Amino acid sequence: TLGKVAYEPYYLKINYFFIMGGIYMVLSTDNLCKIASSGGSIKIDASEKSADNLYKIAKALKKGAKLILTNASIKSTDNLCKIAAASPGNVIFEF
């Protein structure tokens, strides 16, 4: 049997919002870093986070995990290079 799982009701602070009938989650940068450092791959709209926060998420990526940034053209080339250098080969930009 699996051991008991501790219930932590505030482990992830999740906000919900509605757009065109859909429900979407908004996770903080810290929570996205936790997911990335646990090996989770993440797809984010680059316009929704600052370049510094995207860098932090990329830096937290565990080997084999990917960060996919949609709408990447909204960021400067210098910022995209900084984000890519945080985790070489693991960041994918969609323009």
C-alpha positions in Angstrom: 0.0 0.0 0.0 1.0 3.6 -0.5 1.7 5.6 2.6 -0.6 8.4 3.8 -0.4 11.6 1.8 -0.3 14.7 3.8 -3.0 17.2 2.8 -1.6 20.6 2.3 -4.5 22.9 1.3 -2.4 25.9 0.5 0.6 24.1 -1.1 -0.3 25.6 -4.5 -2.0 29.0 -4.6 -4.3 28.7 -7.6 -6.4 31.4 -9.0 -9.1 30.7 -11.6 -10.5 33.0 -14.2 -13.0 32.5 -17.0 -12.5 33.3 -20.7 -15.0 32.4 -23.4 -16.7 29.7 -21.2 -13.4 28.1 -20.2 -11.8 27.9 -16.8 -8.1 28.6 -16.6 -5.6 28.3 -13.7 -3.1 31.0 -13.0 0.0 29.7 -11.1 2.6 31.9 -9.4 6.2 31.9 -10.7 7.3 30.1 -7.5 4.7 27.3 -8.1 5.8 27.0 -11.8 9.4 26.7 -10.6 8.3 23.9 -8.2 6.7 22.0 -11.1 9.7 22.6 -13.3 12.2 21.4 -10.7 10.1 18.3 -10.2 10.5 17.3 -13.9 7.3 18.8 -15.3 7.2 20.4 -18.7 5.4 23.7 -18.9 3.8 25.7 -21.8 3.4 29.4 -21.0 2.3 32.5 -23.0 5.4 34.7 -22.8 3.3 37.8 -22.6 1.9 36.6 -19.2 5.2 36.6 -17.3 8.2 39.0 -17.1 11.5 38.0 -18.8 13.0 37.7 -15.3 10.3 35.3 -14.1 10.6 33.2 -17.3 14.4 33.0 -16.7 13.7 31.7 -13.1 11.3 29.0 -14.5 13.8 28.0 -17.2 16.6 27.8 -14.6 14.5 25.5 -12.4 13.9 23.0 -15.2 15.0 19.5 -14.3 16.9 17.6 -17.0 14.5 16.4 -19.6 11.8 18.8 -18.8 10.8 21.5 -21.4 9.6 25.1 -21.2 7.6 26.1 -24.2 7.0 29.8 -24.6 4.2 30.8 -26.9 3.9 34.4 -28.2 7.7 34.6 -27.8 8.0 37.5 -30.3 6.7 39.8 -27.5 10.1 39.5 -25.7 13.4 41.0 -27.0 16.0 38.9 -28.6 18.4 39.6 -25.7 15.8 38.4 -23.2 15.1 35.3 -25.2 18.8 34.5 -25.3 19.0 34.9 -21.5 16.0 32.6 -21.0 17.5 30.0 -23.4 20.9 30.1 -21.7 19.2 29.3 -18.4 18.5 25.8 -19.6 20.2 25.1 -22.9 18.2 22.8 -25.2 15.2 22.7 -22.9 13.5 26.0 -23.9 11.3 26.1 -27.0 10.1 29.4 -28.5 6.9 29.6 -30.6 6.7 32.8 -32.6 
